[in-house]
Amino acid sequence: MFANLFGSVSLRKLAVSPKRKTTVAPATSLPDRIPKSKSSLNLSGRAARLDVPSVVIYFGSQTGRAEALANRLFASAKCYGYLPSIKDLYKFDPDDFLTEPMVIFILSTYTDGGATDNAAHFNFWINAQVEPGSGKLHRLLSGQRFAVFASGDSSYADSYNAFGIAIDGKLADLGGSRLVPPGLGDVHHNLDDDYSKWEATLWAAMGTNHAPLEAIRSVRTSKRHLLPASQLFRFAVLEVLPPRSVDFALRLQKQDKPRNHTASSGYLFDPPTLLLDSIEYIASPPKPAILHVDLSVLPNCRWTARDGDTLVLYPENAFETADAIATLLKFNLLQWVQVIPVAGTPFEHSFPSPCTVLELLTKYYECTLVTQATLRKLIDYATIPAERARLEVLATDAAAFFENVAEPQLSLWGVLVQFPSLEMSLEVFLHIMPLLQPRYLTLATCQEASVSVCVAVPPSETFTNINSHTGSLGAYFSTLSAKKERAVQLAQAAKHTLMATVDTSGYTLRAQLLPAKFLAGDPSNPIVLISSTSGFGVVRALLRERMRPPAASSKHLLIFSCKNKSQLPFDMELDSWRQVIELTLVVACAADTERETYLSDAIRANMSLILETLDGQHGRIFVSGKMRVIDEVKQALLDGKRRHVGSRLDDESVAEAWLLELMKEDRYVESTQR
């Protein structure tokens, strides 16, 4: 009954017979399944001599951790001159195993100290060999050397690394020669560190006097693989097979979740909680186009939000962008890669490992916004002197960068296509390119199970232009909308089958919530609101909250800066608010038919009213906009306070102490819009 598990020899007495023809195909090794031009070494000639030692690496893995460590060991073995192969224990074949002179096991411990699902066959076989009366002890593996690294969780003390330790003992009982004591890795603390120390011990015990293969040495020293002198080498990149572990996807979902108020790289492992509900493109010239996006909250998700909170969104890059970059730099989008941290260097997994190159370029690396720092790192990889010289100008001359990159709003692809001689390895790219930057969107409205955002976008025809980053957000939401429509169609077509449920994975968002810093507060306290166009969403949410019954009875002063009065957002809504609350609106237009008025001018003209609100009525002030706007407002407030108290221009202590006191009392609050 077990013949299908182990071939023809599962429970019969085994004899070492190299000539025996196995009934189960041997497990495919890593170099056999990766294109020779990409991942395998040229083993012809001197490298293919019979004296090149072979080593077989077996892994027993449930979630992929042990499999990832086996990939690391495979790469190390190649570098040290061995001829390695890597095998999934699910395809364990006793006939092959008994002829292998050197084997290394990377084993995870599963439920109650037992074997992982893929190692169950092997576990059954080896238990049958060591059972009393088998007569196989101390002779079956007498010609084999072995080593075991066990991976477990020390929080389960009773079964910590029990499976790996047990297999190590049974291999020794069957006559195998132990290379090193079993390694004990703890996923609860630092598995990478535990493994690195054990691997160093292993190679030392094996006497690594074999020089690295010439192919490895020549690849690592070629120009396209070398990092700039200023760039710390933090991780190596391996090309690996697609993960075969049963619960690989679950491991990523169980990573530690990021704190709700931060935008750390931990978001990469946080399962999405928002689904795209609908989008509406609204164009009403001369006002800029708006994309109204409705999002629904997944059922049973812990989600607390209110109007004015910030959605920290990590949008995916377009497939077309990733494909264009990969084609230019000769990356294989479908290749799976795994990173190995370099010992002694600071490194955090900023993306799941392993994953595909396509996932890296669409989900985890910034392929839209370009900075001078990015261009500076590209200089070393331009192989044509003229292109190198031009990159140096753009990276060092702010005026040239603004004219050629910033003002035309070029994306990374829009820049790279102008320098076709660029050559770099994927490992270099992942070191020098920035990670995906978040976009900060203000929640316009919040309900129990849904939220809405309004995004200023260029004309919709620019969404598909991958040379520019202006339409990237519009393209992202449009792509999600198309994926949702497709998922619904597939579910409707399969409504009479088990596949009738809509697959929502294609239109989920990776996002976090950043709570607003400003609360509506006591409705009887007056408020001064100062905002630019980019920060108006927060101000709008705050005013809407102040109008909820019972509406605020205090005064509200809104100083708003925009290009011209015709582009005043929500102008009709503002008019309706004046009928509910006492609202004074001051519009500062930088370009209009009337005299130019800047935000600082408007603050200066209304400084008496501002000071009366803050000092006389113990009111509050809220400033929203980009950092440049906030700095301008602060300076205008300080200047106005100095003039009011009659202090000298060189005596800033009085005004600064006043502003500092407002901040301490939470009566001055600012919201920076990226």
PESULZI-V321796 format. One record per residue. N is the residue number from 1. PSI is psi in whole degrees, -180 to 180 (999 if undefined). OMEGA is omega in radians with two decimals (NA if undefined). Layout:
n->N psi->PSI omega->OMEGA
n->N psi->PSI omega->OMEGA
This chain:
n->1 psi->-17 omega->-3.13
n->2 psi->8 omega->-3.08
n->3 psi->-32 omega->-3.13
n->4 psi->-15 omega->-3.12
n->5 psi->-40 omega->-3.00
n->6 psi->15 omega->-3.03
n->7 psi->-143 omega->-3.03
n->8 psi->6 omega->-2.98
n->9 psi->26 omega->-2.99
n->10 psi->-46 omega->-3.06
n->11 psi->-3 omega->-3.14
n->12 psi->161 omega->3.11
n->13 psi->131 omega->-3.06
n->14 psi->138 omega->3.02
n->15 psi->143 omega->-3.14
n->16 psi->111 omega->-3.09
n->17 psi->92 omega->-3.09
n->18 psi->-25 omega->-3.07
n->19 psi->-8 omega->-3.09
n->20 psi->135 omega->3.12
n->21 psi->116 omega->-3.09
n->22 psi->150 omega->3.10
n->23 psi->-4 omega->3.11
n->24 psi->130 omega->-3.13
n->25 psi->137 omega->3.12
n->26 psi->151 omega->-3.13
n->27 psi->138 omega->-3.13
n->28 psi->127 omega->-3.13
n->29 psi->163 omega->-3.09
n->30 psi->-48 omega->-3.10
n->31 psi->-21 omega->3.12
n->32 psi->-24 omega->-3.00
n->33 psi->1 omega->3.07
n->34 psi->137 omega->-3.10
n->35 psi->137 omega->-3.06
n->36 psi->-36 omega->-3.10
n->37 psi->-16 omega->-3.06
n->38 psi->-49 omega->-2.88
n->39 psi->-19 omega->-3.05
n->40 psi->154 omega->3.11
n->41 psi->154 omega->3.04
n->42 psi->106 omega->-3.05
n->43 psi->18 omega->3.11
n->44 psi->163 omega->3.05
n->45 psi->-137 omega->-3.02
n->46 psi->-36 omega->-3.08
n->47 psi->-18 omega->-3.07
n->48 psi->19 omega->3.13
n->49 psi->157 omega->-3.10
n->50 psi->-20 omega->-3.09
n->51 psi->3 omega->3.05
n->52 psi->117 omega->-3.06
n->53 psi->141 omega->3.11
n->54 psi->153 omega->3.09
n->55 psi->134 omega->3.13
n->56 psi->128 omega->-3.10
n->57 psi->118 omega->3.08
n->58 psi->143 omega->3.05
n->59 psi->140 omega->2.99
n->60 psi->109 omega->-2.96
n->61 psi->138 omega->3.10
n->62 psi->-45 omega->-3.07
n->63 psi->-4 omega->3.08
n->64 psi->-10 omega->-3.13
n->65 psi->-50 omega->-3.14
n->66 psi->-37 omega->3.10
n->67 psi->-40 omega->3.11
n->68 psi->-39 omega->3.10
n->69 psi->-35 omega->3.08
n->70 psi->-38 omega->3.07
n->71 psi->-40 omega->3.12
n->72 psi->-45 omega->-3.14
n->73 psi->-37 omega->3.10
n->74 psi->-47 omega->-3.13
n->75 psi->-41 omega->3.12
n->76 psi->-42 omega->-3.12
n->77 psi->-40 omega->3.10
n->78 psi->-43 omega->-3.11
n->79 psi->-30 omega->-3.12
n->80 psi->7 omega->3.02
n->81 psi->10 omega->3.10
n->82 psi->165 omega->3.06
n->83 psi->91 omega->-3.00
n->84 psi->159 omega->2.92
n->85 psi->154 omega->-3.09
n->86 psi->134 omega->-3.03
n->87 psi->139 omega->3.03
n->88 psi->127 omega->-3.13
n->89 psi->-14 omega->3.07
n->90 psi->-28 omega->-3.14
n->91 psi->27 omega->-3.12
n->92 psi->130 omega->3.12
n->93 psi->113 omega->-3.11
n->94 psi->-36 omega->-3.13
n->95 psi->-46 omega->3.11
n->96 psi->-44 omega->-3.06
n->97 psi->-41 omega->-3.08
n->98 psi->-14 omega->3.13
n->99 psi->0 omega->-3.07
n->100 psi->120 omega->-3.04
n->101 psi->-25 omega->-3.13
n->102 psi->121 omega->-3.11
n->103 psi->146 omega->3.09
n->104 psi->131 omega->-3.12
n->105 psi->132 omega->2.98
n->106 psi->109 omega->-2.93
n->107 psi->127 omega->3.00
n->108 psi->150 omega->3.05
n->109 psi->132 omega->-3.10
n->110 psi->-152 omega->-2.99
n->111 psi->127 omega->3.07
n->112 psi->34 omega->3.08
n->113 psi->15 omega->-3.10
n->114 psi->-170 omega->-3.12
n->115 psi->154 omega->2.99
n->116 psi->165 omega->-3.11
n->117 psi->-42 omega->-3.06
n->118 psi->-15 omega->3.14
n->119 psi->3 omega->-3.08
n->120 psi->-41 omega->-3.14
n->121 psi->-49 omega->3.14
n->122 psi->-41 omega->-3.13
n->123 psi->-42 omega->3.11
n->124 psi->-43 omega->-3.10
n->125 psi->-49 omega->-3.04
n->126 psi->-31 omega->3.06
n->127 psi->-35 omega->3.13
n->128 psi->-29 omega->-3.11
n->129 psi->-30 omega->-3.08
n->130 psi->2 omega->-3.12
n->131 psi->149 omega->-3.11
n->132 psi->136 omega->3.09
n->133 psi->-2 omega->-3.13
n->134 psi->-27 omega->3.12
n->135 psi->17 omega->-3.05
n->136 psi->-5 omega->-3.10
n->137 psi->141 omega->3.03
n->138 psi->21 omega->3.06
n->139 psi->-27 omega->-3.04
n->140 psi->-40 omega->-3.10
n->141 psi->32 omega->-3.04
n->142 psi->-22 omega->-3.13
n->143 psi->14 omega->-3.02
n->144 psi->139 omega->2.99
n->145 psi->144 omega->-3.05
n->146 psi->163 omega->3.01
n->147 psi->152 omega->-3.11
n->148 psi->132 omega->2.94
n->149 psi->123 omega->-3.10
n->150 psi->138 omega->3.10
n->151 psi->127 omega->-3.11
n->152 psi->-171 omega->-3.10
n->153 psi->116 omega->-3.07
n->154 psi->-13 omega->3.09
n->155 psi->-16 omega->3.01
n->156 psi->78 omega->-2.95
n->157 psi->-37 omega->-3.04
n->158 psi->-27 omega->-3.07
n->159 psi->18 omega->-3.06
n->160 psi->114 omega->3.10
n->161 psi->26 omega->-3.06
n->162 psi->-40 omega->-3.08
n->163 psi->-47 omega->-3.13
n->164 psi->-41 omega->3.13
n->165 psi->-41 omega->-3.14
n->166 psi->-43 omega->-3.14
n->167 psi->-39 omega->3.10
n->168 psi->-45 omega->3.13
n->169 psi->-39 omega->-3.10
n->170 psi->-35 omega->3.07
n->171 psi->-39 omega->3.09
n->172 psi->-39 omega->3.12
n->173 psi->-31 omega->-3.12
n->174 psi->8 omega->3.03
n->175 psi->1 omega->3.11
n->176 psi->152 omega->-3.14
n->177 psi->117 omega->-3.07
n->178 psi->125 omega->3.11
n->179 psi->-47 omega->3.14
n->180 psi->159 omega->3.04
n->181 psi->153 omega->-3.12
n->182 psi->137 omega->3.06
n->183 psi->142 omega->-3.11
n->184 psi->107 omega->-3.14
n->185 psi->141 omega->-3.07
n->186 psi->109 omega->3.13
n->187 psi->-15 omega->-3.14
n->188 psi->-18 omega->-3.13
n->189 psi->-93 omega->-3.10
n->190 psi->87 omega->-3.11
n->191 psi->-41 omega->-3.14
n->192 psi->-43 omega->-3.12
n->193 psi->-43 omega->3.11
n->194 psi->-45 omega->-3.11
n->195 psi->-44 omega->-3.10
n->196 psi->-42 omega->-3.14
n->197 psi->-43 omega->3.14
n->198 psi->-42 omega->-3.12
n->199 psi->-40 omega->3.10
n->200 psi->-40 omega->3.10
n->201 psi->-39 omega->-3.13
n->202 psi->-50 omega->-3.09
n->203 psi->-34 omega->3.09
n->204 psi->-41 omega->3.14
n->205 psi->-30 omega->-3.12
n->206 psi->-4 omega->3.10
n->207 psi->74 omega->-3.05
n->208 psi->67 omega->3.09
n->209 psi->5 omega->3.10
n->210 psi->124 omega->-3.13
n->211 psi->146 omega->3.07
n->212 psi->146 omega->-3.12
n->213 psi->146 omega->-3.07
n->214 psi->-35 omega->-3.12
n->215 psi->-41 omega->3.11
n->216 psi->-45 omega->-3.08
n->217 psi->-43 omega->-3.09
n->218 psi->-35 omega->3.12
n->219 psi->-45 omega->-3.07
n->220 psi->-21 omega->-3.11
n->221 psi->2 omega->3.10
n->222 psi->156 omega->-3.01
n->223 psi->-41 omega->-3.04
n->224 psi->-10 omega->-3.14
n->225 psi->-6 omega->-3.07
n->226 psi->136 omega->3.10
n->227 psi->155 omega->3.03
n->228 psi->154 omega->-3.08
n->229 psi->-31 omega->-3.10
n->230 psi->-6 omega->-3.06
n->231 psi->121 omega->3.12
n->232 psi->132 omega->3.09
n->233 psi->108 omega->-2.99
n->234 psi->-25 omega->-3.11
n->235 psi->152 omega->3.02
n->236 psi->154 omega->-3.11
n->237 psi->125 omega->3.11
n->238 psi->144 omega->2.96
n->239 psi->125 omega->-3.03
n->240 psi->171 omega->3.05
n->241 psi->160 omega->3.03
n->242 psi->140 omega->-3.12
n->243 psi->136 omega->-3.13
n->244 psi->-7 omega->-3.10
n->245 psi->142 omega->-3.01
n->246 psi->-46 omega->-3.03
n->247 psi->35 omega->-3.12
n->248 psi->-46 omega->-3.10
n->249 psi->-35 omega->-3.13
n->250 psi->-31 omega->-3.14
n->251 psi->-40 omega->-3.13
n->252 psi->-37 omega->-3.12
n->253 psi->-22 omega->-3.09
n->254 psi->5 omega->3.08
n->255 psi->157 omega->-3.14
n->256 psi->134 omega->-3.13
n->257 psi->147 omega->3.09
n->258 psi->155 omega->3.04
n->259 psi->149 omega->-2.97
n->260 psi->-22 omega->-3.03
n->261 psi->8 omega->-3.10
n->262 psi->159 omega->3.13
n->263 psi->47 omega->-3.13
n->264 psi->169 omega->-3.11
n->265 psi->-9 omega->3.13
n->266 psi->-18 omega->-3.13
n->267 psi->-23 omega->-3.04
n->268 psi->-22 omega->-3.14
n->269 psi->7 omega->-3.09
n->270 psi->122 omega->3.14
n->271 psi->143 omega->-3.10
n->272 psi->148 omega->-3.13
n->273 psi->-5 omega->-3.09
n->274 psi->142 omega->3.06
n->275 psi->145 omega->3.01
n->276 psi->129 omega->3.10
n->277 psi->-55 omega->3.13
n->278 psi->159 omega->3.03
n->279 psi->150 omega->3.09
n->280 psi->122 omega->3.12
n->281 psi->120 omega->-3.07
n->282 psi->119 omega->3.11
n->283 psi->121 omega->3.11
n->284 psi->78 omega->-3.12
n->285 psi->147 omega->0.13
n->286 psi->5 omega->3.11
n->287 psi->149 omega->3.11
n->288 psi->152 omega->3.13
n->289 psi->149 omega->-3.12
n->290 psi->138 omega->3.01
n->291 psi->111 omega->3.12
n->292 psi->120 omega->-3.04
n->293 psi->123 omega->3.04
n->294 psi->131 omega->-3.12
n->295 psi->142 omega->3.09
n->296 psi->146 omega->-3.12
n->297 psi->135 omega->3.13
n->298 psi->143 omega->3.11
n->299 psi->145 omega->3.10
n->300 psi->15 omega->3.09
n->301 psi->142 omega->3.06
n->302 psi->109 omega->-3.03
n->303 psi->116 omega->3.09
n->304 psi->116 omega->-3.11
n->305 psi->160 omega->3.07
n->306 psi->165 omega->3.13
n->307 psi->135 omega->3.11
n->308 psi->-13 omega->3.05
n->309 psi->163 omega->-3.10
n->310 psi->132 omega->3.04
n->311 psi->115 omega->3.11
n->312 psi->103 omega->-2.97
n->313 psi->138 omega->3.06
n->314 psi->89 omega->-3.07
n->315 psi->148 omega->3.09
n->316 psi->146 omega->2.99
n->317 psi->153 omega->-3.13
n->318 psi->146 omega->3.08
n->319 psi->-39 omega->-3.13
n->320 psi->-37 omega->3.10
n->321 psi->-48 omega->3.14
n->322 psi->-42 omega->-3.12
n->323 psi->-41 omega->-3.14
n->324 psi->-45 omega->3.14
n->325 psi->-44 omega->-3.13
n->326 psi->-39 omega->3.14
n->327 psi->-44 omega->-3.13
n->328 psi->-43 omega->-3.06
n->329 psi->4 omega->3.07
n->330 psi->45 omega->3.01
n->331 psi->150 omega->3.06
n->332 psi->110 omega->-3.05
n->333 psi->-31 omega->-3.05
n->334 psi->-3 omega->-3.13
n->335 psi->133 omega->3.02
n->336 psi->138 omega->3.14
n->337 psi->155 omega->3.14
n->338 psi->141 omega->3.13
n->339 psi->145 omega->3.09
n->340 psi->116 omega->3.13
n->341 psi->142 omega->3.07
n->342 psi->130 omega->-3.09
n->343 psi->135 omega->3.07
n->344 psi->4 omega->3.13
n->345 psi->148 omega->3.12
n->346 psi->126 omega->-3.13
n->347 psi->133 omega->2.99
n->348 psi->142 omega->3.14
n->349 psi->105 omega->3.14
n->350 psi->-1 omega->3.04
n->351 psi->157 omega->-3.14
n->352 psi->144 omega->3.13
n->353 psi->122 omega->0.09
n->354 psi->164 omega->3.03
n->355 psi->175 omega->-3.12
n->356 psi->160 omega->3.07
n->357 psi->-36 omega->3.10
n->358 psi->-43 omega->3.11
n->359 psi->-39 omega->3.12
n->360 psi->-45 omega->-3.04
n->361 psi->-24 omega->-3.13
n->362 psi->-33 omega->-2.98
n->363 psi->-25 omega->-2.90
n->364 psi->-12 omega->3.13
n->365 psi->146 omega->-3.08
n->366 psi->110 omega->-3.12
n->367 psi->13 omega->3.12
n->368 psi->-67 omega->-3.09
n->369 psi->139 omega->-3.12
n->370 psi->134 omega->3.11
n->371 psi->168 omega->3.07
n->372 psi->-33 omega->3.10
n->373 psi->-39 omega->3.10
n->374 psi->-45 omega->3.14
n->375 psi->-35 omega->-3.13
n->376 psi->-35 omega->-3.13
n->377 psi->-17 omega->3.13
n->378 psi->-17 omega->-3.00
n->379 psi->-45 omega->-3.04
n->380 psi->-14 omega->-3.02
n->381 psi->7 omega->3.01
n->382 psi->121 omega->-3.03
n->383 psi->-11 omega->3.08
n->384 psi->126 omega->-3.07
n->385 psi->-39 omega->-3.12
n->386 psi->-40 omega->3.12
n->387 psi->-38 omega->3.12
n->388 psi->-44 omega->-3.14
n->389 psi->-39 omega->3.14
n->390 psi->-39 omega->3.08
n->391 psi->-39 omega->3.12
n->392 psi->-39 omega->3.11
n->393 psi->-48 omega->-3.12
n->394 psi->-33 omega->-3.09
n->395 psi->-20 omega->-3.06
n->396 psi->-23 omega->-3.09
n->397 psi->111 omega->-3.09
n->398 psi->-39 omega->-3.13
n->399 psi->-42 omega->3.12
n->400 psi->-39 omega->3.11
n->401 psi->-44 omega->-3.14
n->402 psi->-44 omega->-3.07
n->403 psi->-37 omega->-3.00
n->404 psi->-19 omega->-3.09
n->405 psi->-55 omega->-3.04
n->406 psi->-51 omega->-3.08
n->407 psi->-45 omega->3.05
n->408 psi->-1 omega->3.07
n->409 psi->52 omega->-3.12
n->410 psi->142 omega->3.01
n->411 psi->178 omega->3.10
n->412 psi->-43 omega->3.10
n->413 psi->-39 omega->3.11
n->414 psi->-29 omega->3.08
n->415 psi->-48 omega->-3.06
n->416 psi->-36 omega->-3.07
n->417 psi->-20 omega->3.10
n->418 psi->-7 omega->-3.13
n->419 psi->69 omega->-3.03
n->420 psi->-11 omega->-3.14
n->421 psi->-3 omega->-3.13
n->422 psi->132 omega->3.10
n->423 psi->126 omega->3.09
n->424 psi->152 omega->3.08
n->425 psi->165 omega->3.08
n->426 psi->-37 omega->3.13
n->427 psi->-42 omega->3.09
n->428 psi->-45 omega->-3.13
n->429 psi->-45 omega->-3.10
n->430 psi->-20 omega->3.09
n->431 psi->-41 omega->-2.96
n->432 psi->-19 omega->-3.12
n->433 psi->145 omega->-3.13
n->434 psi->152 omega->3.03
n->435 psi->161 omega->-3.13
n->436 psi->128 omega->3.14
n->437 psi->140 omega->-3.13
n->438 psi->155 omega->3.00
n->439 psi->139 omega->-3.05
n->440 psi->115 omega->-3.11
n->441 psi->135 omega->3.14
n->442 psi->132 omega->3.10
n->443 psi->117 omega->-3.13
n->444 psi->-44 omega->3.11
n->445 psi->148 omega->3.12
n->446 psi->135 omega->3.00
n->447 psi->-178 omega->-3.02
n->448 psi->-38 omega->-3.05
n->449 psi->16 omega->-3.13
n->450 psi->156 omega->3.06
n->451 psi->160 omega->3.13
n->452 psi->145 omega->3.03
n->453 psi->152 omega->3.06
n->454 psi->124 omega->-3.05
n->455 psi->124 omega->3.03
n->456 psi->125 omega->-3.07
n->457 psi->158 omega->3.03
n->458 psi->178 omega->3.08
n->459 psi->143 omega->-3.02
n->460 psi->-25 omega->-3.13
n->461 psi->-14 omega->3.12
n->462 psi->-7 omega->-3.07
n->463 psi->-33 omega->-3.06
n->464 psi->6 omega->-3.14
n->465 psi->101 omega->-3.06
n->466 psi->-6 omega->3.08
n->467 psi->-21 omega->-3.10
n->468 psi->152 omega->3.13
n->469 psi->1 omega->-3.04
n->470 psi->-36 omega->-3.08
n->471 psi->17 omega->-3.03
n->472 psi->-40 omega->3.12
n->473 psi->-41 omega->3.08
n->474 psi->-41 omega->3.12
n->475 psi->-39 omega->-3.13
n->476 psi->-51 omega->-3.12
n->477 psi->-34 omega->3.09
n->478 psi->-38 omega->3.10
n->479 psi->-42 omega->3.10
n->480 psi->-41 omega->3.14
n->481 psi->-42 omega->3.13
n->482 psi->-38 omega->3.11
n->483 psi->-38 omega->3.12
n->484 psi->-44 omega->3.14
n->485 psi->-42 omega->3.13
n->486 psi->-42 omega->-3.13
n->487 psi->-40 omega->3.12
n->488 psi->-42 omega->3.13
n->489 psi->-42 omega->3.14
n->490 psi->-40 omega->3.13
n->491 psi->-39 omega->3.12
n->492 psi->-37 omega->3.13
n->493 psi->-25 omega->-3.11
n->494 psi->26 omega->-3.03
n->495 psi->-19 omega->3.14
n->496 psi->11 omega->-3.14
n->497 psi->-179 omega->3.12
n->498 psi->-9 omega->-3.11
n->499 psi->21 omega->-3.04
n->500 psi->-19 omega->3.14
n->501 psi->137 omega->3.14
n->502 psi->129 omega->3.08
n->503 psi->109 omega->-3.05
n->504 psi->-1 omega->-3.04
n->505 psi->-26 omega->-3.09
n->506 psi->-19 omega->-3.10
n->507 psi->36 omega->3.00
n->508 psi->157 omega->-3.11
n->509 psi->143 omega->2.98
n->510 psi->110 omega->-3.03
n->511 psi->160 omega->3.04
n->512 psi->164 omega->-3.13
n->513 psi->131 omega->3.07
n->514 psi->105 omega->-3.07
n->515 psi->143 omega->3.09
n->516 psi->144 omega->-3.12
n->517 psi->-16 omega->-3.01
n->518 psi->128 omega->3.08
n->519 psi->154 omega->-3.13
n->520 psi->-34 omega->3.05
n->521 psi->-166 omega->-3.13
n->522 psi->122 omega->-3.11
n->523 psi->-13 omega->3.13
n->524 psi->-8 omega->3.12
n->525 psi->133 omega->3.13
n->526 psi->156 omega->-3.11
n->527 psi->139 omega->2.96
n->528 psi->127 omega->3.13
n->529 psi->127 omega->3.14
n->530 psi->125 omega->-3.00
n->531 psi->149 omega->2.91
n->532 psi->179 omega->-3.12
n->533 psi->-41 omega->-3.09
n->534 psi->-23 omega->-3.11
n->535 psi->7 omega->-3.03
n->536 psi->-26 omega->-3.13
n->537 psi->-40 omega->3.13
n->538 psi->-42 omega->3.13
n->539 psi->-43 omega->3.13
n->540 psi->-45 omega->3.13
n->541 psi->-39 omega->-3.13
n->542 psi->-43 omega->3.13
n->543 psi->-38 omega->3.11
n->544 psi->-38 omega->3.12
n->545 psi->-36 omega->3.14
n->546 psi->-21 omega->-3.11
n->547 psi->-7 omega->3.13
n->548 psi->140 omega->-3.10
n->549 psi->136 omega->-0.12
n->550 psi->132 omega->-3.07
n->551 psi->150 omega->-3.13
n->552 psi->136 omega->-3.13
n->553 psi->-4 omega->-3.07
n->554 psi->176 omega->-3.14
n->555 psi->151 omega->3.11
n->556 psi->128 omega->3.06
n->557 psi->119 omega->3.13
n->558 psi->116 omega->3.05
n->559 psi->117 omega->-2.98
n->560 psi->136 omega->-3.14
n->561 psi->130 omega->3.09
n->562 psi->175 omega->-3.10
n->563 psi->-47 omega->3.08
n->564 psi->164 omega->-3.03
n->565 psi->-25 omega->-3.14
n->566 psi->-17 omega->3.14
n->567 psi->15 omega->3.11
n->568 psi->118 omega->-3.09
n->569 psi->146 omega->3.05
n->570 psi->41 omega->-3.08
n->571 psi->-39 omega->3.12
n->572 psi->-36 omega->3.12
n->573 psi->-39 omega->3.10
n->574 psi->-41 omega->3.12
n->575 psi->-39 omega->-3.14
n->576 psi->-31 omega->3.14
n->577 psi->-34 omega->-3.11
n->578 psi->-19 omega->3.10
n->579 psi->-12 omega->-3.09
n->580 psi->-43 omega->-3.12
n->581 psi->163 omega->3.11
n->582 psi->104 omega->-3.02
n->583 psi->124 omega->3.04
n->584 psi->123 omega->-3.09
n->585 psi->127 omega->3.06
n->586 psi->119 omega->-3.11
n->587 psi->124 omega->3.09
n->588 psi->113 omega->-3.08
n->589 psi->125 omega->3.13
n->590 psi->-20 omega->3.13
n->591 psi->116 omega->-3.11
n->592 psi->174 omega->3.11
n->593 psi->-23 omega->3.11
n->594 psi->-178 omega->3.12
n->595 psi->139 omega->3.13
n->596 psi->134 omega->3.11
n->597 psi->125 omega->3.13
n->598 psi->167 omega->-3.10
n->599 psi->-42 omega->3.12
n->600 psi->-35 omega->3.08
n->601 psi->-43 omega->-3.12
n->602 psi->-38 omega->3.11
n->603 psi->-43 omega->-3.14
n->604 psi->-42 omega->-3.09
n->605 psi->-26 omega->-3.09
n->606 psi->22 omega->-3.05
n->607 psi->-36 omega->3.14
n->608 psi->-43 omega->3.12
n->609 psi->-38 omega->3.12
n->610 psi->-47 omega->-3.12
n->611 psi->-36 omega->3.09
n->612 psi->-40 omega->3.13
n->613 psi->-44 omega->-3.05
n->614 psi->-46 omega->-3.03
n->615 psi->-42 omega->-3.08
n->616 psi->-36 omega->-3.06
n->617 psi->9 omega->3.11
n->618 psi->43 omega->-3.12
n->619 psi->-170 omega->-3.08
n->620 psi->160 omega->3.12
n->621 psi->136 omega->-3.12
n->622 psi->127 omega->-3.11
n->623 psi->131 omega->-3.09
n->624 psi->131 omega->3.13
n->625 psi->-171 omega->3.10
n->626 psi->164 omega->-3.05
n->627 psi->-37 omega->3.12
n->628 psi->-41 omega->3.13
n->629 psi->-43 omega->-3.12
n->630 psi->-42 omega->3.10
n->631 psi->-40 omega->3.12
n->632 psi->-41 omega->3.13
n->633 psi->-45 omega->3.12
n->634 psi->-46 omega->-3.12
n->635 psi->-40 omega->3.12
n->636 psi->-39 omega->3.11
n->637 psi->-43 omega->3.12
n->638 psi->-44 omega->3.12
n->639 psi->-43 omega->-3.13
n->640 psi->-39 omega->3.12
n->641 psi->-41 omega->3.13
n->642 psi->-43 omega->3.13
n->643 psi->-37 omega->-3.09
n->644 psi->-41 omega->-3.12
n->645 psi->-5 omega->3.10
n->646 psi->24 omega->3.13
n->647 psi->157 omega->3.13
n->648 psi->155 omega->-3.13
n->649 psi->-28 omega->-3.14
n->650 psi->3 omega->3.12
n->651 psi->94 omega->-3.06
n->652 psi->-2 omega->-3.01
n->653 psi->-39 omega->-3.09
n->654 psi->-50 omega->-3.11
n->655 psi->-41 omega->-3.13
n->656 psi->-37 omega->3.09
n->657 psi->-36 omega->3.10
n->658 psi->-48 omega->-3.13
n->659 psi->-38 omega->3.12
n->660 psi->-38 omega->3.11
n->661 psi->-39 omega->3.09
n->662 psi->-41 omega->-3.14
n->663 psi->-42 omega->-3.14
n->664 psi->-34 omega->-3.12
n->665 psi->6 omega->-3.09
n->666 psi->31 omega->3.07
n->667 psi->-8 omega->2.91
n->668 psi->119 omega->-3.13
n->669 psi->140 omega->3.12
n->670 psi->149 omega->3.11
n->671 psi->113 omega->-3.10
n->672 psi->126 omega->3.10
n->673 psi->125 omega->3.14
n->674 psi->999 omega->NA
